[in-house]
Amino acid sequence: MIKVLVVDDEYLAREGMKRTINWTSLGCELSGEAEDAFKAIELSKVIKPDIIITDIKMPGMDGIKMAEKIKEYLPDCKFIIITGYDEFQYAKAAIKINALDFILKPIDENEFLEAVSKASLEALKIREEKNFTREKILLDIMRGKITNIDIIEEILYASKVKLRKIIVVNIENDNYHNILEEGREDLIYTQNRLIKNIIYENINEDCYVIECHQDRLAIIIDTEHIKDKEEIVTLLSFIQKEIKEKCKISVSMGLSTIGLIQNMNRLYSESKEALYDKLYKGRGSINFYKYEAHDIIESKTLNLLIEKYKREIILSINAKDKRNVEKQIKQVYYEIFKKLKVKSKLIKEFSIEVILSALKLLKEYNIVIAKVASGEFDAYKQISKLNTLDEIYELVNSIIISCLDELKEFSIETQDSGIEKALEYIKQHYHEDISLNDVAKTAYLSESYLSRKIKKILGIGFSEYITKLRMEKAKEYFRDPNIKVTEVASKLGYPDYRYFSHIFKKYTGYTPSEFSKVK
């Protein structure tokens, strides 16, 4: 809000100005009033008004001299001068203080409203310009772009940033990915402005709000008047409540330790580190930085342990062992990830790989993914937008168990039809030169019966199914940038690599060389 100070030696004149306008509608608040210039000067030092509305003629010191003194420490303050007809000679002197308007007595209400509205817009523009410049400087220091201590102190002094011992709070919009999915980037901008206003309105002490990323803001708070941890938690909890009420979103917070403003880069890193705990504590949590030996979490031992669990889960998925899969997934997420506080990146990479393994098994049996996941399911996209360990676990468990349920249904159907042995033989020998007759003999079935059942259960014919298995395997091979087309063709039972390339392009839309570049 724009702060306004009213100065006039007449009580009724002050009351008239105060009651004439709906100040809130103009983005203003009446922060104080004074009956003479001396009190106004002292009050200005305390409340730092953006606009001062003052009479010229006052006992002891006139409004112009008062404005000149206030301008010495509040150079951006805007003045609206109230003057009588016989005092208009003061107008020339008022030019020196850049007075925005002169209002003649008796005050015309519309003229007064217009003058205040104009002053409010000017004050807001100046504030936003100064805030933008200051935010840019503080952001550069936070990100470590400016590191020399002497230069930092010089810049902060020039920018009138008086903070010394500070705490940095990282704020993350928990609804960010959902808003992006809706294509509402404009809403993110609006929410960030609202969040900034809420913070500035509720933190009375010196603080600065910096927009670090679209989904994140950082607050730099002076700790001089903060007694303890409980006080700041109470304050931040209230801000979270206000944000939820006014923006209809939840935000999570990460807090650094207390340190000097010259060490803001380290404090900013701590606040981001603290925010990682949101993964375990959930949306809307307030998380404090704690020094931990993160090299243990990032160690080779942990990576080997995660790889071991991944292999075991994938083996259980391939074996269609639902009970064991459920047990293993729960164990890795809550006894490994949660206890060791494994970082989000590793957890999400693990989650994507096990989901893709389950979906790959569906593809091998030509079961449509839509049966286990709605719409165009993208494992990377779905996992990346999740905020907490519980959310990731629920998605992974749900998708994999749904896959196994579908595979069980498929298995029952193939057993009932007697073609289970035939499909298993195809999976083992699809890269060889096999015919429908070869498979039928192995399964002790007639060719015509086997052909009809494959078409009915898989939804595609025998030759098309063989091609599908070969092309999916080819896509895996081409993830190796050094593999040759002739080598892949040979591995998949195509003696003529040109024919293989033709089939591959027909299936994927890319030539093998094109696919290697866009994979």
C-alpha positions in Angstrom: 0.0 0.0 0.0 1.1 3.6 -0.7 1.6 5.5 2.6 0.0 8.9 3.0 0.8 11.6 5.6 -1.6 14.5 6.1 -0.2 17.8 7.5 -2.4 20.8 8.4 -2.6 23.0 11.5 -6.4 22.9 11.4 -8.0 19.8 12.9 -11.2 20.1 10.7 -9.1 20.5 7.6 -7.2 17.3 8.4 -10.4 15.4 9.1 -12.0 16.7 5.9 -9.0 15.4 3.8 -9.1 12.1 5.6 -12.8 11.5 5.0 -13.1 12.9 1.5 -11.5 9.8 -0.2 -11.9 6.0 -0.1 -8.1 5.6 0.3 -8.0 1.8 0.1 -9.6 2.0 -3.4 -6.6 4.0 -4.6 -4.2 1.5 -3.1 -3.3 4.0 -0.3 -3.4 4.0 3.5 -3.4 7.0 5.8 -0.3 6.2 7.8 -0.3 9.4 10.0 -1.2 13.0 10.5 0.6 16.0 11.9 -0.6 19.5 13.1 2.7 21.3 12.2 5.8 20.9 10.1 8.1 19.9 13.0 5.9 16.9 14.0 5.6 16.0 10.3 9.4 15.9 9.8 9.8 13.6 12.8 6.9 11.4 11.8 8.2 11.1 8.3 11.4 9.6 9.6 9.4 6.9 11.2 6.6 6.0 8.8 8.5 7.0 5.5 5.4 8.2 3.6 5.2 7.9 -0.2 2.8 10.9 -0.4 2.5 14.0 1.9 -0.5 16.2 1.6 0.3 19.5 3.3 -1.0 23.0 3.8 1.5 25.8 3.0 0.7 28.3 5.7 1.5 26.8 9.1 2.9 28.3 12.3 6.7 27.9 12.9 7.6 26.5 9.5 5.7 26.6 6.2 4.9 23.5 4.1 7.6 24.3 1.5 10.5 24.5 4.0 9.2 21.3 5.6 9.1 19.5 2.2 12.7 20.6 1.5 13.9 19.0 4.8 11.9 15.8 4.2 13.3 15.5 0.7 16.8 15.3 2.2 16.1 11.7 3.5 13.0 10.8 1.4 13.9 12.0 -2.1 11.1 10.1 -3.8 8.3 11.4 -1.6 5.5 13.1 -3.6 3.9 16.3 -2.3 0.4 17.7 -2.8 0.2 21.3 -1.8 -2.9 22.9 -0.3 -2.9 26.7 -0.7 -5.3 29.7 -0.5 -5.7 32.3 -3.3 -3.5 34.9 -1.4 -0.7 32.3 -1.0 -0.2 31.4 -4.6 3.2 33.1 -4.7 4.5 30.0 -3.0 3.9 28.1 -6.3 7.3 29.0 -7.7 9.1 27.8 -4.5 7.0 24.5 -4.7 8.5 23.7 -8.1 11.8 23.1 -6.4 10.4 20.2 -4.4 8.6 18.8 -7.5 5.2 19.1 -6.0 2.8 17.1 -8.1 -0.3 19.3 -7.6 -1.6 22.5 -6.0 -5.1 22.4 -4.6 -6.8 25.7 -3.9 -8.9 26.2 -0.9 -11.8 25.5 -0.5 -10.9 22.0 -1.7 -12.9 20.7 -4.6 -13.5 17.0 -3.9 -13.0 15.8 -7.5 -9.9 17.8 -7.9 -8.5 16.4 -4.7 -9.4 12.8 -5.7 -7.6 13.3 -9.1 -4.5 14.7 -7.4 -4.2 11.8 -4.9 -4.9 9.2 -7.7 -2.1 10.8 -9.8 0.3 10.9 -6.8 -0.5 7.3 -5.9 0.3 6.1 -9.5 3.6 8.1 -9.5 4.6 6.7 -6.1 3.7 3.1 -7.2 5.7 3.5 -10.4 8.8 4.7 -8.5 8.5 2.0 -5.9 8.2 -0.8 -8.6 11.2 0.6 -10.5 13.3 0.7 -7.4 12.1 -2.7 -6.3 13.0 -4.2 -9.7 16.5 -2.8 -9.6 17.0 -3.9 -6.0 15.6 -7.3 -6.7 17.9 -7.8 -9.7 20.9 -6.9 -7.5 19.9 -9.1 -4.6 19.2 -12.0 -7.1 22.6 -11.7 -8.6 24.2 -11.8 -5.1 22.0 -14.8 -4.1 23.0 -16.7 -7.3 26.7 -16.0 -6.7 27.1 -13.7 -9.7 28.6 -11.1 -7.5 31.0 -12.6 -4.9 33.5 -9.9 -3.9 32.6 -8.8 -0.3 33.6 -5.2 -0.7 31.7 -4.8 -4.0 28.6 -6.4 -2.3 28.7 -4.0 0.6 29.2 -1.0 -1.8 26.2 -2.1 -4.0 24.0 -2.7 -1.0 24.8 0.6 0.5 24.1 2.4 -2.8 20.8 0.5 -3.1 19.9 1.5 0.5 19.6 -2.1 1.6 20.3 -2.0 5.3 20.0 -5.7 6.2 22.9 -7.3 8.1 22.0 -10.6 9.8 19.4 -12.3 7.7 17.5 -15.5 7.0 16.6 -16.6 3.5 13.2 -18.3 2.9 12.6 -20.2 -0.3 8.9 -20.4 -1.3 7.6 -22.9 -3.8 4.2 -22.9 -5.5 2.9 -26.4 -4.9 0.3 -26.0 -7.7 2.8 -24.9 -10.4 2.8 -28.0 -12.6 -1.0 -28.2 -12.6 -1.3 -24.5 -13.6 1.2 -25.1 -16.4 -0.8 -28.1 -17.6 -3.9 -25.8 -17.9 -1.9 -23.4 -20.0 -2.3 -20.6 -17.4 1.1 -19.0 -17.1 -0.7 -15.6 -16.7 -2.1 -17.0 -13.5 1.4 -17.8 -12.1 2.4 -14.2 -12.7 -0.8 -12.9 -10.9 -0.2 -15.3 -8.0 3.4 -14.2 -7.6 2.3 -10.6 -7.4 -0.4 -11.5 -4.8 2.1 -13.5 -2.8 4.6 -10.6 -2.8 1.9 -8.2 -1.5 0.9 -10.7 1.2 4.5 -11.0 2.4 5.1 -7.3 2.5 1.9 -6.6 4.3 2.6 -9.2 7.0 6.3 -8.9 7.6 6.7 -5.5 9.3 10.4 -5.6 9.7 12.8 -5.0 6.8 12.5 -7.7 4.2 12.8 -8.2 0.4 10.9 -10.6 -1.8 12.8 -11.8 -4.9 11.3 -13.8 -7.8 13.9 -16.5 -8.5 11.9 -18.7 -10.9 8.3 -18.9 -12.1 7.4 -21.3 -9.4 9.7 -19.9 -6.6 10.1 -16.7 -4.6 12.8 -16.0 -2.0 12.3 -13.7 1.1 15.3 -12.1 2.7 14.3 -11.2 6.2 16.2 -9.1 8.8 16.5 -11.2 12.0 17.2 -8.3 14.4 13.6 -8.3 15.7 13.0 -12.1 15.5 13.3 -13.7 19.0 13.3 -17.4 18.1 12.4 -20.1 15.6 8.8 -20.3 16.9 8.2 -16.7 16.1 9.2 -17.0 12.4 7.3 -20.3 12.1 4.1 -18.6 13.4 4.7 -15.7 10.9 5.3 -17.9 7.9 2.4 -20.2 8.8 0.1 -17.1 8.8 1.5 -16.1 5.4 0.8 -19.6 4.1 -2.8 -19.3 5.3 -3.3 -15.9 3.7 -1.8 -17.2 0.4 -4.2 -20.2 0.5 -7.2 -18.0 1.2 -6.4 -15.3 -1.4 -4.6 -17.3 -4.2 -6.3 -20.7 -3.7 -2.9 -22.5 -3.7 -0.6 -24.0 -1.1 3.1 -23.1 -0.9 6.0 -24.9 0.8 8.9 -23.1 2.4 12.6 -23.9 3.0 14.6 -21.8 5.6 18.3 -21.2 5.8 20.3 -20.7 8.9 21.0 -17.1 10.1 24.0 -15.4 8.5 25.4 -12.1 7.2 24.0 -10.6 4.1 27.4 -10.9 2.4 27.0 -14.7 2.7 23.6 -14.6 0.9 24.7 -17.1 -1.8 25.3 -19.8 0.8 22.1 -18.9 2.7 20.1 -19.2 -0.5 21.6 -22.6 -1.2 20.7 -23.7 2.3 17.1 -22.5 1.8 16.9 -24.6 -1.5 18.4 -27.5 0.3 15.8 -27.2 3.1 13.0 -27.2 0.6 14.0 -30.8 -0.5 12.4 -32.0 2.8 9.0 -31.1 1.2 9.4 -34.4 -0.6 9.0 -36.2 2.8 7.0 -33.7 4.8 4.4 -32.9 2.1 2.9 -29.9 0.4 2.5 -26.7 2.5 5.4 -27.7 4.8 7.9 -25.4 6.5 11.4 -27.0 6.4 14.6 -25.9 8.1 18.1 -26.4 6.8 20.1 -29.0 8.7 23.7 -29.8 7.9 24.0 -33.4 6.8 26.7 -35.4 5.2 25.1 -35.4 1.8 28.1 -37.2 0.3 26.7 -40.3 2.1 23.4 -39.9 0.3 25.2 -39.4 -3.0 27.6 -42.2 -2.4 28.4 -45.1 -4.6 27.0 -47.4 -1.9 23.6 -45.9 -2.1 23.6 -45.9 -5.9 24.4 -49.6 -5.8 21.7 -50.2 -3.3 19.1 -48.4 -5.5 20.2 -50.3 -8.5 19.8 -53.6 -6.6 16.2 -52.8 -5.7 15.5 -51.6 -9.2 16.7 -55.0 -10.7 14.7 -57.0 -8.1 11.5 -55.0 -8.7 11.9 -55.3 -12.5 12.5 -59.1 -12.2 9.4 -59.4 -10.0 7.4 -57.4 -12.6 8.6 -59.7 -15.4 7.7 -62.7 -13.2 4.3 -61.1 -12.7 4.8 -61.6 -8.9 2.3 -59.0 -7.6 2.7 -59.7 -3.9 6.5 -59.4 -4.1 6.4 -56.3 -6.2 4.1 -54.5 -3.7 6.4 -55.4 -0.8 9.6 -54.4 -2.7 8.1 -51.0 -3.8 7.0 -50.1 -0.3 10.3 -51.2 1.1 12.4 -49.1 -1.2 10.3 -45.9 -0.9 9.9 -45.9 2.9 12.9 -47.9 4.2 15.5 -46.6 1.8 14.4 -43.3 0.2 12.6 -41.9 3.3 15.0 -43.0 6.0 18.1 -41.9 4.0 16.4 -38.8 2.7 17.4 -39.6 -0.9 17.2 -36.6 -3.2 14.3 -36.0 -5.4 16.2 -36.5 -8.7 17.3 -40.0 -7.8 13.9 -41.0 -6.6 12.2 -39.7 -9.7 14.7 -41.4 -12.0 14.2 -44.7 -10.2 10.4 -44.3 -10.4 10.4 -43.6 -14.1 12.5 -46.6 -14.9 10.4 -49.1 -13.0 7.2 -47.7 -14.5 8.7 -47.9 -18.0 9.7 -51.5 -17.3 6.1 -52.4 -16.4 4.7 -50.6 -19.5 7.3 -52.3 -21.7 5.9 -55.7 -20.6 2.4 -54.5 -21.6 3.8 -53.6 -25.0 5.3 -57.0 -25.4 1.9 -58.5 -25.1 0.3 -55.8 -27.1 -1.8 -54.6 -24.2 -2.9 -51.0 -24.6 -1.5 -48.6 -22.0 -4.8 -46.8 -21.8 -6.1 -49.8 -19.7 -3.8 -48.8 -16.8 -3.4 -45.0 -17.3 -5.8 -42.5 -18.7 -5.0 -40.4 -21.8 -1.6 -40.1 -23.3 0.4 -41.4 -20.4 3.9 -39.8 -20.1 5.9 -41.3 -17.2 8.4 -38.4 -17.2 5.8 -35.7 -17.2 3.6 -37.4 -14.6 6.5 -38.0 -12.2 8.1 -34.6 -12.6 5.0 -32.7 -11.5 4.7 -34.7 -8.2 5.8 -32.9 -5.0 6.0 -35.6 -2.3 7.3 -39.1 -1.7 3.8 -40.3 -0.9 2.5 -38.9 -4.2 5.3 -40.6 -6.2 4.9 -43.9 -4.3 1.1 -43.9 -4.9 1.5 -43.3 -8.7 4.3 -45.9 -9.1 2.5 -48.5 -7.0 -0.8 -47.8 -8.8 0.6 -48.0 -12.3 2.6 -51.2 -11.7 -0.1 -53.0 -9.9 -2.6 -52.1 -12.7 -0.1 -53.4 -15.2 0.2 -56.7 -13.3 -3.6 -57.0 -13.0 -3.8 -56.6 -16.8 -1.1 -59.1 -17.4 -2.9 -61.5 -15.1 -6.1 -61.1 -17.1 -4.1 -61.6 -20.3 -2.5 -64.7 -18.9 -5.8 -66.2 -17.9 -7.2 -65.6 -21.4 -4.1 -67.1 -23.1 -4.2 -70.1 -20.8 -7.9 -70.7 -21.5 -7.3 -70.4 -25.2 -4.3 -72.7 -25.1 -1.9 -70.3 -26.8 0.2 -69.3 -23.8 3.0 -71.6 -24.8 2.9 -70.2 -28.4 3.2 -66.6 -27.2 6.1 -67.5 -24.9 7.9 -69.2 -27.8 7.4 -66.1 -30.0 8.9 -63.9 -27.3 11.9 -66.1 -27.1 12.5 -66.5 -30.8 11.0 -63.4 -32.6 14.5 -62.4 -33.7 14.8 -65.7 -35.7 13.3 -66.7 -39.0 10.2 -68.3 -37.5 6.9 -69.0 -39.2 3.3 -69.4 -37.9 3.7 -73.1 -38.6 6.8 -73.4 -36.5 5.0 -71.8 -33.5 1.8 -73.9 -34.0 3.9 -77.1 -34.0 5.6 -76.1 -30.8 2.3 -75.3 -29.1 0.6 -78.4 -30.6 -2.1 -76.2 -32.2 -3.4 -75.9 -35.7 -2.2 -72.9 -37.7 -5.7 -71.6 -38.4 -6.7 -71.8 -34.7 -3.4 -70.1 -33.5 -3.8 -67.4 -36.1 -7.4 -66.6 -35.0 -6.5 -66.6 -31.3 -3.5 -64.4 -31.8 -5.6 -61.9 -33.7 -8.4 -62.0 -31.1 -6.2 -61.7 -28.0 -3.4 -59.4 -29.3 -5.6 -57.4 -31.7 -3.0 -57.9 -34.5 -1.9 -60.7 -36.7 1.1 -63.0 -36.2 3.4 -61.2 -38.7 2.5 -57.8 -37.4 3.2 -59.0 -33.8 6.6 -60.3 -34.8 7.4 -57.0 -36.5 6.3 -55.0 -33.5 8.5 -57.0 -31.1 11.5 -56.6 -33.5 11.0 -52.8 -34.0 10.6 -52.2 -30.2 13.8 -54.1 -29.7 15.5 -52.1 -32.5 14.5 -48.8 -30.8 16.3 -50.1 -27.7 19.4 -51.0 -29.7 19.6 -47.6 -31.4 19.9 -45.9 -28.0 23.6 -46.9 -28.3 25.0 -44.2 -30.6 27.8 -46.5 -31.7 25.7 -49.4 -33.0 25.5 -49.9 -36.7 22.3 -50.5 -38.7 23.7 -53.7 -40.2 24.4 -55.0 -36.8 20.9 -54.3 -35.5 19.3 -55.8 -38.6 21.3 -59.0 -38.2 20.4 -59.2 -34.5 16.7 -59.1 -35.4 16.7 -61.6 -38.2 16.9 -59.3 -41.2 19.6 -60.4 -43.6 19.0 -57.3 -45.8 19.7 -54.1 -43.7 18.0 -52.0 -46.4 14.7 -53.9 -46.0 15.1 -53.6 -42.2 15.5 -49.8 -42.6 12.4 -49.6 -44.7 10.4 -51.5 -42.1 11.8 -49.4 -39.3 10.9 -46.2 -41.0 7.4 -47.5 -41.7 7.0 -48.4 -38.0 8.6 -45.4 -36.3 8.4 -42.6 -39.0 12.2 -42.3 -38.8 15.1 -43.8 -40.6 17.6 -45.5 -38.2 20.0 -42.6 -38.4 17.2 -40.0 -37.8 15.9 -42.0 -34.8 19.4 -42.0 -33.3 19.4 -38.2 -33.4 15.9 -37.6 -32.0 15.6 -40.5 -29.5 
